[in-house]
Amino acid sequence: MTSISTLLPTYATIDLAALAYNLSQIKRCLSPTCDIMAIVKANAYGHGAVETAHALARQGIKRFAVASLDEGIALRHAGLSASIVVLGALLEDQVPDLLAHQLTPVISDGHILPTLAKAARSQPAPYPIHLKVETGMGRLGFSPEELLSLLDDPILRNPLQIEGLMTHLADADGTDSAFTERQLGIFRSMLEQARQHGLTIPFLHTANSAAIVRFPDAHFSLVRPGLMLYGYHTLPPSISAPNLKPVLSLQSTIVQLRSIPSGGTVSYNRTFVAQRPTRIAVLPIGYADGYSRRLSYRGSVLIQGRRAPIIGLVCMDMIMIDVTDLGPVRVGEIVTLIGQQGGESIWADEVADWIDTIPYEILCGIGPRVPRIYETAARDERDHE
Ligand SMILES: Cc1ncc(COP(=O)(O)O)c(C=O)c1O
C-alpha cells in the first residue's frame, strides 16, 4: 500500500484538536465578556491560514487578523465571512480592494483617511476601522497627540466608524513588567480622551499571547492571541504559563542511505569530514522549505524515536543526517524534524534555541513547498509544558 510519506516525502501535520485545546486554554484566562481576535497572519504562523481560520471559526471565533491586504483577500476568497482586520499599514491604492473585500483596516496614521472616507461614502453603513495608538513599540500608530487632534474629526462618525482602538505591547514577555504598565497607562488615558469626545468604541485591544497570561488589565474587550493558539509561549520562566499543545509537526522521509569511509566529506564546501566510517541518511528538506541553513551542525532530527545529528551544511533542498549510531534504518523511513516520535520530542522552541531565534520564526518560516496535512483526532501524548 502507498503510504503518505511515499506521496509526500516532506510534510507538516497540523493537529486541529491541539488548536482547539489551545483556544480553550486561552479562554480560561479571559472573562466571559472578552472576545478573541485570532491572529492568522503569516499563513497562520505557518499552519495554513485558510484551514486554520476555518477550524477556529468552527470553534466559534468570529474575529481574525492578518498582516496584509493580500492575506485578507485570500481568506475572503476561501469563503471566510467573519470580521478580518488588516493589522499592517495600508497604502491609498489599496483602499478599493480593502472595501471590495469588506476588510477592516487598522489606521496608524492620517494620510489614508481622506481616501478611505471618500470610498466609504458608497457603503450602505459607516465603514468600521480600528485606530492604533503608538505607546512604546516604536513602530506603527498615531502618537497620543496626533490621535487626540483627530478625535473630533466628523469622518470618524460617518462615513467611517471607530470599531476598535488598539495598541501593541513591546515587552509583554520581558522579565520586567514596568514598560508594559506604562504602555497600558498611555492607552487608558487615550481611551478616556476618546470617551470625553463622545466616542463609544466597542473593541479595545492591546493583549498578545504573553499579555493574555500575564496582564489581565490588558484584556479590555478583545485580545489578539497568535503564538499561544499554535501551542507555544515566550513567557519568562517566573510566569506560570497555561498548558499548551504544539499544533504543527514537521516530517520528512529518508530518500537515500550511503556509507562513507573515514575521511569522506559531506555537503557543500566539504565542511564535514568523517572521523570514522559513517552511515548517512539524506532527507528531502532544506532551507528552501524554511529549514534554516543555520541549523547546519546545530540541529538534530528524530529517527526511530532517537535523536540523530545534521552533518554538513544544510542545502537548499536536502539535509544529511548521521545515522551511524542508530540501529538499521531504511529508505522510506519517516523522520521527525519538529514533533514527537516514541518518547522523544523536538518542538519548535527547541529548534529556535539551537539557532538563537524564537519559535515564531521557525513556524512562519516553513515554506509553501511543504504540504500541510490536517488532522482532527486528539493526540494526548503531545502535551507540552
Ligand atoms: C499587532 C499584533 N497583535 C497581536 C499579535 C500576536 O502576538 P502573539 O503571537 O505573541 O500572540 C501580533 C503578532 O506579532 C501583532 O503584530
Ligand as a Chemical Component Dictionary entry (heavy atoms), coordinates in Angstrom:
data_LIG
# 
_chem_comp.id                   LIG 
_chem_comp.type                 NON-POLYMER 
_chem_comp.pdbx_formal_charge   0 
_chem_comp.three_letter_code    LIG 
# 
loop_
_chem_comp_atom.comp_id 
_chem_comp_atom.atom_id 
_chem_comp_atom.alt_atom_id 
_chem_comp_atom.type_symbol 
_chem_comp_atom.charge 
_chem_comp_atom.model_Cartn_x 
_chem_comp_atom.model_Cartn_y 
_chem_comp_atom.model_Cartn_z 
_chem_comp_atom.pdbx_ordinal 
LIG C1 C1 C 0 -0.465 43.704 16.347 1  
LIG C2 C2 C 0 -0.301 42.281 16.801 2  
LIG N1 N1 N 0 -1.159 41.773 17.686 3  
LIG C3 C3 C 0 -1.053 40.508 18.135 4  
LIG C4 C4 C 0 -0.051 39.681 17.683 5  
LIG C5 C5 C 0 0.042  38.264 18.214 6  
LIG O1 O1 O 0 1.169  38.118 19.011 7  
LIG P1 P1 P 0 1.493  36.706 19.688 8  
LIG O2 O2 O 0 1.786  35.787 18.576 9  
LIG O3 O3 O 0 2.689  36.997 20.530 10 
LIG O4 O4 O 0 0.275  36.316 20.466 11 
LIG C6 C6 C 0 0.887  40.179 16.766 12 
LIG C7 C7 C 0 1.977  39.315 16.309 13 
LIG O5 O5 O 0 3.052  39.676 16.006 14 
LIG C8 C8 C 0 0.743  41.509 16.312 15 
LIG O6 O6 O 0 1.606  42.018 15.421 16 
# 
loop_
_chem_comp_bond.comp_id 
_chem_comp_bond.atom_id_1 
_chem_comp_bond.atom_id_2 
_chem_comp_bond.value_order 
_chem_comp_bond.pdbx_ordinal 
LIG C1 C2 SING 1  
LIG C2 N1 SING 2  
LIG C2 C8 DOUB 3  
LIG N1 C3 DOUB 4  
LIG C3 C4 SING 5  
LIG C4 C5 SING 6  
LIG C4 C6 DOUB 7  
LIG C5 O1 SING 8  
LIG O1 P1 SING 9  
LIG P1 O2 DOUB 10 
LIG P1 O3 SING 11 
LIG P1 O4 SING 12 
LIG C6 C7 SING 13 
LIG C6 C8 SING 14 
LIG C7 O5 DOUB 15 
LIG C8 O6 SING 16 
# 
